[in-house]
Amino acid sequence: PSPSLVDEIAPFGESPEYQYHLPTQGAQAGFVALGSDGAIWFTEFNEPKIGRVDPLGHMTEFAIPTGNDGVEIAAGQSGLLWFTEIPPTGGPNPAAVASIATSGAIVEYPAPNAATAQLQGIALGPDGNMWFVDSGNNDIGTITPTGLITSHGGIHLGAFPYDITPGPTADNDLWFTEKNLGRVGKITVSGIVTEFSLKSSSVSPRGIILGSDGNLWVAQSATFKIAQV
């Protein structure tokens, strides 16, 4: 193709027709998840709102009642999406896990040990519950569809767990990263934790996801590399 056409289809070139500005000035789009309604739902950093954009680019925002900021979001059961929350600096309300229906209705559940909680990743587990990471308390938590929260121990002190994903279906467990210790961990649905060291304790693993090859793929933020586990 001609150079001008190459510029038009460059994989990282700008495509203004597919860029949608957030309605709230100063808001930053955070994590995204596909909803059961076919729309993309996302958290907004710096603003206490959850956003929704449909396939045609129509955007709607829903205020988080506590005024907390949404962190990560994931699809759950029965059409609900679930997200983690942290209070803004000086915010009066505790950290929480919340659900949002496709109608925009939000229900919030305060996190255990909320004063020191720093909630991060969240994912639907093989048991039908949502599993979430609490970096501040070095913990993995579960929340049932009715809002009952359980905390699980077994993670090394100072690990700073960061993200979580379901593992291979047959194994019935989830995997998470330990940012400050350079490890990945596995937790069974009964709460048993096993930890595995990466090549260095300083690689700062963050995001983690199950690949189509049945392995876990981990973003090492300090080395600009992807690790396969």
Secondary structure, DSSP 8 states (H G I E B T S, - for coil): --HHHHHHH-TTS--GGG----SSTT-EEEEEEE-TTS-EEEEEETSSEEEEE-TT--EEEEE-TT--EEEEEEE-STT-EEEEEE--TT-SS--EEEEE-TT--EEEEE-TTTTT--EEEEEE-TTSSEEEEETTTTEEEEE-TT--EEEE--S-TT--EEEEEE--GGG-EEEEEETTTTEEEEEETT--EEEEE-S-TTS-EEEEEE-TTSSEEEEETTTTEEEE-
